[in-house]
Amino acid sequence: MPIPVHLQQNLERIPHQPGCYLMHDGADRVVYVGKAKQLRNRLLQYFNGQDPRAFVKKIDNVVRRIDWILTGSEKEALLLESTLIKRHRPRFNVMLKDMERSVLLRISKDHKFPRVDLARRRSDDQALYFGPYDSAGQLRRVLGVLQRYFRLRTCSDQEFSRRDRVCIEFEIGRCSGPCVGRESEVDYGQQVRAVAWYLRGRSKPLLAAMEKRMQQAAEALEFESAGRLRDDLGVIRNALQRQVVVQGRAVDLDVMLIERHGELAVGIVLPVRAGAVIGKHTSLWRGMELDDGAMLRGFLLAYYDAEGGAAELPPRIILAQMPDDQADLTQWLSERRGAKVELRLGKSGSAQGLLVMARQNAQDELQRVAAQRDERQRALQRLQRMFLLSEPPEVIDALDISTFQGRDTVGGKVRFVEAKKSTKGYRTVHIKGAAQGDDFSALRQVVQRLYGKHPEERPDLLMVDGGRAQVAAVMKAFKLCGVEAPPICGLAKARALREGQGFDGDDLIEPKQSDTGLHSTERIFVPGRKNPLRLRDNDAGLALLVRMRDEVHRFAITAHRRLRQKRHSSSALDSIPGIGLEKRKALLRAFGSVKGVAQASLEALESVSGISPALARRIREALSVGAGER
């Protein structure tokens, strides 16, 4: 492929030095970031037919400008490449697309009595990290074991510092009560080390330590503690036995591969600690046009970055194939770990078995995603037929109003793109001047402010939570704005029926029988039609609309509660004589909320800057009276 005319002058100035290059499209967005030992030679390879990657064929049409940043060495270029990819998120580079699905467990080291909490990314804070855990259910099971058998605290540091009596977690045996001196720092530290051993899959040190503590408790005639430890030992042994041991010896390694199916590609990492698989990380990409070697290189770079998905970097990584720039990656990984890291092909034995396990997980993920995509497509095609649209609605918005006694009224909008949540399109509107219970006036304000001022934001289909009246209010609002209304529907909850008759007098389709009698299915209203559309419960289009209705209801009511809490929080403190803006900020900063201020002791209140003993007593009296009135 010859060098495009618009890039010839750009390429002539590129030096023969190491560095990173950034390809920009016509809108000046960075679409690809790469690194090279010699920038000029590397970039010329894109146009001399030596680069087989699919996206190279698009350079002539997509790339309009190439920038570069010089570095002192190829290793520096590799580090800079990682930073630039995270900053610009180019469409042709590999990133951890589904990082929100993986969660790490974190044990802090900055507290005498640390707690186990969740983290999305590994920070450079010297804390202990474990995982990744690919499902919330799996993580809940792990946390359940930790709370039940190790009794570490789960409260925040603020709660811990304020507590002067045991909580319900202590009462039900899920916390050892370090906040009130029921557990010493030494004993608690032993429990923290036991948790770390457990999460790393190292059973022998954990069991030995628990047996030793049980014997010490028995020798001290603390038979209740000894009996509890004996029971915990049995449970832990069973839990550890249920782990899938995949190595003949206690080794630490990660298994990584990439599997493709059509336009979909999935990256899988199985962390193996002490010879057992302890979790899974999954990253999914669509339309990725890099070859497997380049994709694997990008996956390694993103996953083991300081802000990536890895809880720790093991001494060995098992791969199905070697990535591009193997030598540079090995050096970078070794420096990240502070010790040697090996990249190995899993050709035989247990390593090959691990790759088979990883490939099975990757194929299962691809099948799941493909099935979900087909289901979403069926739902959109059903909506197209249902509302007589020219094509399936790619962008669907849902509206809802949330209020309480006419105060703190909030309008919420959620957006689904290709039947998936698109949080970039979520919006809230604080309603002003609407009469109590006047949802129609509130809906008109929402339409005016979201679509009247920005008609280009109109969706392919607009759904409102409600019936004929709500649909009519939205239609009128578009007319008043002078904006053409998109296709509109209303979704209303089921209602009671008499003698099994539908709203138009016909026999009801599959009526629901409940304790209070027959009920209709969910009802769909459209402009110009008196009676609702009648659909079966298992209708794919109805299921999508119900999911959107539930999501916009959740979103709107959350915003409403936040607004109401803010009003209550401000008024509760502002009504106390002697509390001004600065003191209110100081109290909320110290205790987190008005509830926290109300629960604080007099000594804790007096420790806040500007709060005198007399003012502390006044705060306690005012908030306790307010709590009683509520």
CORLIN-V66652 format. One record per residue. N is the residue number from 1. OMEGA is omega in whole degrees, 0 to 359 (NA if undefined). Layout:
# CORLIN-V66652
n-><N;N>
omega-><OMEGA;OMEGA>
This chain:
# CORLIN-V66652
n-><1;2;3;4;5;6;7;8;9;10;11;12;13;14;15;16;17;18;19;20;21;22;23;24;25;26;27;28;29;30;31;32;33;34;35;36;37;38;39;40;41;42;43;44;45;46;47;48;49;50;51;52;53;54;55;56;57;58;59;60;61;62;63;64;65;66;67;68;69;70;71;72;73;74;75;76;77;78;79;80;81;82;83;84;85;86;87;88;89;90;91;92;93;94;95;96;97;98;99;100;101;102;103;104;105;106;107;108;109;110;111;112;113;114;115;116;117;118;119;120;121;122;123;124;125;126;127;128;129;130;131;132;133;134;135;136;137;138;139;140;141;142;143;144;145;146;147;148;149;150;151;152;153;154;155;156;157;158;159;160;161;162;163;164;165;166;167;168;169;170;171;172;173;174;175;176;177;178;179;180;181;182;183;184;185;186;187;188;189;190;191;192;193;194;195;196;197;198;199;200;201;202;203;204;205;206;207;208;209;210;211;212;213;214;215;216;217;218;219;220;221;222;223;224;225;226;227;228;229;230;231;232;233;234;235;236;237;238;239;240;241;242;243;244;245;246;247;248;249;250;251;252;253;254;255;256;257;258;259;260;261;262;263;264;265;266;267;268;269;270;271;272;273;274;275;276;277;278;279;280;281;282;283;284;285;286;287;288;289;290;291;292;293;294;295;296;297;298;299;300;301;302;303;304;305;306;307;308;309;310;311;312;313;314;315;316;317;318;319;320;321;322;323;324;325;326;327;328;329;330;331;332;333;334;335;336;337;338;339;340;341;342;343;344;345;346;347;348;349;350;351;352;353;354;355;356;357;358;359;360;361;362;363;364;365;366;367;368;369;370;371;372;373;374;375;376;377;378;379;380;381;382;383;384;385;386;387;388;389;390;391;392;393;394;395;396;397;398;399;400;401;402;403;404;405;406;407;408;409;410;411;412;413;414;415;416;417;418;419;420;421;422;423;424;425;426;427;428;429;430;431;432;433;434;435;436;437;438;439;440;441;442;443;444;445;446;447;448;449;450;451;452;453;454;455;456;457;458;459;460;461;462;463;464;465;466;467;468;469;470;471;472;473;474;475;476;477;478;479;480;481;482;483;484;485;486;487;488;489;490;491;492;493;494;495;496;497;498;499;500;501;502;503;504;505;506;507;508;509;510;511;512;513;514;515;516;517;518;519;520;521;522;523;524;525;526;527;528;529;530;531;532;533;534;535;536;537;538;539;540;541;542;543;544;545;546;547;548;549;550;551;552;553;554;555;556;557;558;559;560;561;562;563;564;565;566;567;568;569;570;571;572;573;574;575;576;577;578;579;580;581;582;583;584;585;586;587;588;589;590;591;592;593;594;595;596;597;598;599;600;601;602;603;604;605;606;607;608;609;610;611;612;613;614;615;616;617;618;619;620;621;622;623;624;625;626;627;628;629;630>
omega-><179;179;179;183;184;178;185;182;178;184;182;184;184;184;175;181;177;179;179;177;181;179;182;176;183;177;180;172;177;182;177;175;177;177;183;174;174;187;185;180;182;183;178;178;179;188;179;176;182;180;186;186;187;185;180;180;182;185;183;183;188;189;179;182;178;174;176;177;181;177;182;183;178;178;176;178;179;179;179;178;179;180;182;179;179;183;187;180;183;185;183;177;179;174;179;189;186;181;182;182;182;183;176;169;186;172;184;177;184;179;179;180;185;178;176;177;185;177;177;181;178;178;180;185;178;178;176;180;180;180;6;175;191;182;179;179;178;181;178;178;179;180;177;177;182;182;185;190;178;172;172;182;176;183;177;179;179;178;181;183;183;190;178;173;186;181;182;179;177;183;181;173;180;176;183;176;179;183;181;175;178;179;180;180;180;180;179;178;176;178;179;178;178;177;180;177;182;182;176;179;181;188;187;178;181;182;179;180;180;177;179;179;178;179;180;179;179;180;179;180;176;190;178;178;180;179;179;178;178;179;179;179;180;181;181;178;180;181;180;179;182;177;180;179;185;179;179;179;185;180;175;179;172;175;185;173;177;179;182;170;183;180;182;173;181;174;183;171;174;176;177;179;182;175;182;175;185;181;180;171;179;173;185;178;175;176;179;189;174;174;187;181;179;179;180;177;179;179;177;183;182;186;183;172;182;180;182;187;186;174;178;182;182;180;184;177;181;184;174;176;180;180;170;178;184;184;180;179;180;178;180;179;180;178;177;183;185;178;186;174;180;170;185;173;179;187;186;173;184;178;178;177;177;178;177;178;180;180;177;178;180;179;177;178;179;178;179;181;179;179;178;179;178;179;178;180;177;180;181;177;177;178;178;179;184;185;176;180;180;179;179;181;181;182;179;176;175;182;175;178;178;180;175;181;176;182;176;182;182;171;180;174;172;181;172;177;185;176;176;179;173;188;175;181;177;180;170;179;176;186;180;172;179;178;182;178;182;180;183;176;178;178;178;178;180;180;180;186;181;186;180;180;182;183;179;180;180;180;174;177;180;178;176;177;181;184;185;184;179;178;179;179;180;178;179;180;178;180;179;179;184;181;179;183;173;171;187;173;175;179;182;180;180;178;182;181;178;174;174;181;179;185;178;177;179;176;182;176;176;178;179;178;178;180;183;177;182;176;176;168;172;186;180;180;178;180;176;179;183;185;181;173;182;182;176;183;184;178;184;179;178;180;178;180;178;179;178;179;179;181;181;176;178;183;182;183;176;178;178;180;178;179;180;179;179;179;179;182;181;185;183;180;183;181;181;179;179;179;175;184;185;180;177;178;181;179;180;177;183;188;172;183;176;177;178;177;181;182;184;176;178;180;180;178;182;180;179;182;177;181;180;177;180;180;178;178;179;179;180;181;183;183;178;177;179;180;179;180;179;NA>
